[in-house]
């Protein structure tokens, strides 16, 4: 059914084109520019301006898995929910190449058009092959007309290869992965465990590219081994060390709230080594 729907739309477009009922938006060869607007280990953004219509935006962010988002930013948002068909068509200088369906979708009222992840990868692949991903839909301002919005593959290759290289260099974790972090420290010397040091280094690496945190909350806790006063002092020392870590990473000290709680708020039993190891912890929460 979806294939048939896409074919009906394209057929209608060709029919309307002959009678002048199609509004086409696509950059000419001279107008076609692809720009790698953002290129960092946190985010990669590739944009393409469609004259008199809007901007096509491919975006990928740091995270555990490689993502890809596509948004067709429109100067005029849809007035109502509208069915659309996204197809890969040959540009005018490649006659005789058949069109291929990519996906059918719905434009939501007053929102830009988004494309699912898999379809966004297909769009990039089609552009790399010199094809022109094109959105077809009925004009929501004038139902008599059809609209075709195409992404030109002209001048695409260089920016595309830079975009792919940027994606390959993204960090394998996101802000959400580090925004709530629990560190543990050893019983005898109060030093962080090796696993916690790795977590802290991951935070340091992320902040080196994005130091714009609004708030950092640091709460340090101990087990009940030793005197209560000594444990309270140790928790304050741990919290102060972590606060200095964030200051050294470029965060304004006024945005950091650190507290030592000593033996309060245990999360495990203190009767076993494992339980005490869980209680000796520093909880870091970050907001931006």
N, C-alpha and C positions, 0 to 999 in steps of 0.2 A: 504493500500500500504506500509506503514512504517513497519508494522508487517511482511509482506511478504519479504520486503527488508532485515530486520534483520535476518529472517530465512534463506534466500539465503546466506547471509554472513556466518552465523554459519555453514550451510551445506557445503559451500565451504571450510571453515576452516577445518572441520573434514575430508573432502575428501583430501585436501592438506596435512593434518597431516599424513595421511596414506602413502603418497608418499614423505614425507620429505620436503614439501614446505611451512611449517609454522615456523616462528621464534617466540618463546615464551619468553616473559620477565615477570618474576614474582619471588618474593623472596621466597626462601625455608623457612621452619619453623625456622631454625637456623638463617637465614638472615633477617627475618621479624622483623623490629623494627618500632614502631610508637612513635613519639616524640612530646610532647607539647612544641614547640619552643618558643612561645610567650604567656604569660598569664598575662593580665593586664585588668583593667576596660576599656581600649581603644581598645584592639585587642587580639584575640585568634587565634593561628596558630597551626595546627596539620599537621605534615609531615610524609611521608613514602618513604623511598628510594627503588627504583626498580633497582636492579643490572644491570649494563651495559646499562641502558636506561635513567633514570632520576629520578625525584622526584614528588610524588603526594602531593599536598598542599590544605588543607581545611583551609579557613580563614574567620573570622567573625569580623566585626568592630562595635564600638559603634555607635548608631544611634537611630532614633525614632522608627524604626521597626527592628526586628531581621533579619539580612541578613546572607547569607552563600555563599561564592565563592569557586569554585574548579578549580584548574589549574593543568594540567599535564605538568610539565616542562620537556622538552626533551633536551637531549644533542645534538641531531641533529634535527633541525627544518624541517618541511615539505618543500619540494622543490616546491610544487604546491598545490592548493586546493584539498583536498582529503575527500571523503565520508567515514564515520566511523559509526560503530554501537557499542553502549555501552550496555552490557548485564550483568546480574548477573548470574554467573555460580558457581556450587559447586566445591570446591577444590577436589583434587584427593583422599583425605581420606574420602570423602562423596559421594561414587558412587550411581548413580540412582536418584539423585535429579535433576529435570528438570531445564533448564536455563530459565531466565525471561528477557524480553526486558526492558531496562530502557529508552533509548532515542537514536534516530539517530541524527548525527550531522556532521558538516563539519570542517575539519582542514583547517585553512587559511595558505597560503604560508608564511613561515618565522615567524610564530607565534606559541606559545604554545597552547595546546588544552584547551579550557574552556568549562565548563559544566553549563547549566542553573541552577538557584537557586533550583527549585523544584527537579530536577534530582540529584543535589548534596545532598539534604536531603535524597533522596531514597538510594543513595550510602552508606551513613552512616548507614541507617537502615539495609541495606543488609549486611554490614560488621558486624554489631552488631549481626546478626543472623547467622554468620559464613559463609556467602557467599563471593564470590570473584568478585567484579565489574571488568569487562574486556572489553577493547577497541579492536575492530577488524577492520582492514583496510588493503588495498593493499599497499605493500611496494612501496614508491615513488622512491626508488633507483633501485629496481629490480622488475618490474611488475609481474614477474613469481611467486614471493613469496607473502604470506600473513603474517601479523604480528598480534600477540595477546599480549596485555599488561595488566597484571592483578594486582590488589591490594590485597595482601594477608590479610586475617582476623586473621592470627596467631599473638598472642601477642597484639591484638588490644584493648581489653576491658578496661584495666586500664587507658590507655592514652585517650581513648574515653570518659570515664566518667569524667575525669579531664577536657577535652575539653568542654563537655556539661556544667559542673559547671562553667567554665570560661565564657561561653556565657551568662549564667544566671546572671552573675555579671557585664556585660557590662553596661556602662553608657547609659541612654536613650536619648542621644543626641550626635552629632558628632561635629567635628571642624567647619564644614560648618554651623552648627546651631548657633555657637557663634561668628563666624568670623566677622559678621556685627551685632552689637548690639546697640540699642538706649535706653539710660537711661533717665529718667525724674526726676526732683527735684521739691520740694515744693516751693511755693512763699515766705513764711514768713522767713523760716530759712535756705533755701538752701539745706536741707537734701534730699537724694534720697527717692523716693516713695517706699512703701513696695514691689511692683512688680519689681521695678528696683533693689532693694537689693537682691531679689531672683535671678534675672538675673546675678548680679555680683557674687553671691555665686556660681552659676553654672560655671561661668568662672574660679573662684578660684579653684573649684574642678577639672575641666579639666586640668588646668595648673599644679596642684599638681602631675599629672601623665605624663604630656607632656609640660615641660617648654621651649621647643626649638622653640620659636618664632623668626622670622627674623626681623619683623617690627610691631610696634603698633602705629597707628595713633589715636590721641584723639582730638576731636573738640568739644568745649563747647559753647552753645548758651543760651541766655536769652530772656525773653519777653521784652516789652517796658515799663513795669510798673516801675516807679522810674526814677532816673537820669541816663543818658547815661554813665557817668563815673562810677557810682556805679555798673551798670550792667556789664560793661567791667571788672571791678575788680572781681565781683562775678564769671564771666565765667572763668577768669584765675585761681581763687581759685579752682573751680570745676575741671578744667583740671589738676592742680597740684596734687589734691587729688587722682585722678585716675591714674596719672603717678606713684605716690608713691605706690599705690595698686599693680601695675604691678612690680615695683622694689621689693616690699616685697614678691611677688610671684616668684621671681627668674629670672626676665627678666633684661638683661643688660640695664641700663639707656640710653646708647648710641643708643639703638634700639627703643627708644620711642620718638615720636614727638608729643608734646602736645601744643595746641593753644586755647586761649580764644577769641571769636569773639563778645562777647556782644550781642547787639541787631541786628546784621546783619543776613541775610539769614533766615528770618522767613518762616515757612512752613504753617502757619495758621494765621487767623485774630487775632489781639490783642484786639478786641472789646468784646470778650466773655471770660469767665473763661476757657472754654474748649480749645479755641484757644491759650490762653496764656500758658496753661498747656502743650500743644504740643510744643510750642516754647522753653520752658525751658527744654533743652535736652543736653545730651552728646552723641556724636556719636563715637563709638569705631570700628575701622577696624583693623583686624589682618591678617598678612601674615606669611607663613612659607615655 
